[in-house]
Amino acid sequence: MCRSDILQKGEVGTYFIAYSKNLSTVKEMLTRMSVGYPPGNSDRILHFSTAHTGTLYFAPSLMVLQAYAEDGM
């Protein structure tokens, strides 16, 4: 996971980039950041900032695409 600060339209913001073999790993990292592990022990940056947007991109492997094709999805 990568965290970086950016400046756009006169505002300062932070963006996160995560790469993983499994989508479940990224989901777990985001859950630990927002909810915390144990619950309530979240990332402190969320106490000082508010998320305005969010996007998730998933690029499936060839094996996953083949499995989708076989299942008729």
C-alpha positions in Angstrom: 0.0 0.0 0.0 1.2 3.5 -0.9 0.0 6.7 0.7 0.9 10.1 -0.8 -0.2 13.7 -0.3 -1.4 15.7 -3.3 -2.5 19.3 -4.0 -5.4 19.9 -6.3 -7.8 22.9 -6.7 -6.2 24.6 -3.7 -6.9 21.6 -1.4 -4.5 19.2 0.1 -5.5 15.5 0.0 -4.1 12.0 0.4 -4.5 9.1 -1.9 -3.9 5.4 -1.3 -2.7 2.9 -3.9 -2.7 -0.9 -3.1 -1.6 -3.8 -5.2 -2.4 -7.3 -4.2 -2.7 -10.8 -5.7 -6.1 -11.1 -4.0 -8.9 -8.5 -3.8 -9.7 -9.8 -0.3 -6.3 -8.5 0.9 -7.1 -4.9 -0.2 -10.5 -5.2 1.4 -9.0 -6.3 4.7 -6.5 -3.4 4.6 -9.3 -0.8 4.0 -11.4 -2.4 6.7 -8.5 -2.2 9.2 -7.9 1.5 8.2 -11.6 2.5 8.6 -13.0 0.2 11.2 -9.8 -0.9 13.0 -8.4 -4.1 14.3 -9.6 -4.6 16.9 -12.7 -2.5 16.0 -12.2 1.1 17.2 -8.4 1.1 16.6 -8.6 2.8 13.2 -6.1 4.7 11.2 -5.6 8.1 13.0 -5.7 10.1 9.7 -9.4 9.5 9.6 -9.8 11.5 12.8 -8.4 14.6 11.0 -9.7 14.2 7.4 -12.9 13.3 5.5 -13.1 11.2 2.4 -14.8 13.0 -0.5 -14.4 10.4 -3.2 -13.3 6.8 -3.7 -12.6 4.4 -6.5 -11.6 0.8 -6.7 -10.2 -0.9 -9.8 -10.0 -4.6 -10.1 -7.8 -6.2 -12.9 -8.5 -9.9 -12.9 -5.9 -12.5 -13.8 -6.2 -14.6 -16.9 -7.2 -17.6 -14.7 -10.1 -15.5 -13.2 -11.2 -14.4 -16.6 -11.2 -18.0 -17.8 -13.2 -19.1 -14.8 -15.8 -16.4 -15.5 -16.0 -17.6 -19.1 -16.5 -21.2 -18.0 -19.3 -20.2 -15.5 -21.1 -18.2 -18.2 -20.7 -14.9 -16.4 
